[in-house]
């Protein structure tokens, strides 16, 4: 029996066009940034942004209410530490993977985010190139780390 990975992979391989989209909650405290990120994500035919949050509490509430496959989470938002919220979000919604999207280029932030349960770490400066890949990988249960930052972590 062939392993098709996720149900979406199996549907894509079989030519099933009714595959469910990857549901995403987008959390960033800047409305303009959220709008731009939403344009990037909505341009993918297999993505569906189901909610936008401007603070940590709203992000947690929307994840609980919408059960997305992926939460794209900014590290610096009102309502408490996003880094500290990652384990609680993972516990409350174990089916939701987390992709951190941030301007924080320090390896310590990436190490902490990944160590507490995030599967992806994307720098905002590279979001146009990397965010889509990071969301797809996270939805498939795979990790993604900005390559430049990954090299710094490895050294």
C-alpha positions in Angstrom: 0.0 0.0 0.0 1.4 3.4 -1.0 2.0 6.1 1.6 0.4 9.3 0.3 1.2 11.5 3.3 -1.6 13.8 4.2 -5.2 13.4 2.9 -4.5 16.5 0.7 -1.5 14.7 -0.8 -3.5 11.6 -1.6 -6.4 13.7 -3.1 -3.9 15.6 -5.2 -2.3 12.4 -6.5 -5.7 10.9 -7.3 -6.8 14.1 -9.2 -9.5 14.8 -6.6 -10.1 18.5 -7.0 -12.4 18.6 -3.9 -9.4 18.3 -1.5 -9.9 20.5 1.6 -7.9 23.7 1.6 -5.2 24.3 4.2 -7.0 26.5 6.8 -5.0 29.3 8.3 -5.3 31.8 11.1 -3.1 34.8 10.5 -1.9 36.7 13.6 0.0 40.0 13.4 -0.6 43.2 15.2 -0.3 45.5 12.1 -3.4 45.5 9.9 -1.4 46.5 6.8 1.0 43.6 7.3 -1.9 41.2 7.8 -3.5 42.5 4.6 -0.3 41.9 2.6 0.2 38.5 4.1 -3.4 37.6 3.4 -2.8 38.5 -0.3 0.2 36.2 -0.4 -1.7 33.3 1.3 -5.0 33.8 -0.5 -3.2 33.7 -3.9 -2.6 30.0 -3.3 -5.6 27.9 -4.5 -5.2 25.4 -1.7 -5.0 27.9 1.2 -7.9 29.5 3.1 -7.3 32.2 5.6 -10.2 31.7 8.1 -9.4 34.5 10.6 -7.1 37.3 11.3 -5.9 38.3 14.8 -4.2 41.4 16.0 -3.1 40.2 19.5 -2.2 36.9 21.3 -5.6 36.5 23.0 -7.5 36.8 19.7 -5.1 34.4 18.0 -5.7 31.8 20.7 -9.5 32.3 20.5 -9.6 32.1 16.7 -7.5 28.9 16.8 -9.9 27.3 19.3 -12.9 28.4 17.3 -11.7 27.6 13.7 -9.4 24.6 14.2 -7.0 25.7 11.4 -4.2 23.5 10.1 -1.7 26.3 10.6 -1.4 29.4 12.8 0.9 32.1 11.3 2.1 33.9 14.5 4.0 37.2 14.8 6.3 37.2 17.8 5.7 40.8 18.9 2.0 41.4 19.5 -0.1 42.9 22.4 -1.6 40.5 24.9 1.4 38.8 26.3 4.4 36.9 24.9 3.8 35.0 21.6 6.7 32.8 22.5 5.2 31.9 25.9 1.8 31.3 24.2 3.1 28.6 21.8 3.0 25.7 24.3 -0.5 26.6 25.4 -1.7 26.9 21.8 -0.2 23.5 21.0 -1.8 22.0 24.1 -5.2 23.6 23.4 -5.2 22.8 19.7 -2.8 19.9 19.0 -4.0 19.7 15.4 -2.8 23.2 14.6 0.8 23.7 13.6 2.5 27.0 14.2 4.6 29.0 11.8 6.3 32.0 13.5 6.7 35.1 11.2 8.9 37.7 12.7 11.6 40.3 12.3 13.6 38.6 15.1 16.8 37.4 13.5 18.5 36.3 16.7 19.0 32.5 16.7 17.9 32.4 20.4 14.3 33.4 19.3 14.2 30.7 16.7 15.6 28.1 19.0 13.0 29.0 21.7 10.1 29.1 19.2 11.0 25.7 17.7 11.8 24.2 21.1 8.3 25.1 22.4 6.3 23.7 19.5 6.5 25.9 16.4 7.3 24.0 13.2 8.3 27.0 11.1 10.3 30.2 11.6 10.1 32.7 8.8 11.7 36.2 8.8 9.4 38.9 7.5 12.0 40.1 5.1 11.8 36.8 3.3 8.0 36.2 3.8 7.2 36.6 0.1 9.5 33.7 -0.8 9.3 31.5 2.3 5.9 31.8 3.9 4.0 29.7 1.5 6.5 26.9 1.7 6.6 27.1 5.5 2.8 26.9 5.7 2.7 23.9 3.4 5.4 22.1 5.3 3.8 22.8 8.7 0.5 21.5 7.5 2.2 18.3 6.4 3.9 18.1 9.9 7.3 19.1 8.6 9.5 21.9 9.9 10.8 25.0 8.1 13.6 27.4 9.2 14.7 30.4 7.3 17.9 29.1 5.6 20.1 32.1 6.6 19.0 31.8 10.2 19.5 28.0 10.0 23.1 28.5 9.0 23.6 30.8 12.0 22.0 28.2 14.3 24.2 25.4 13.0 27.5 27.4 13.6 
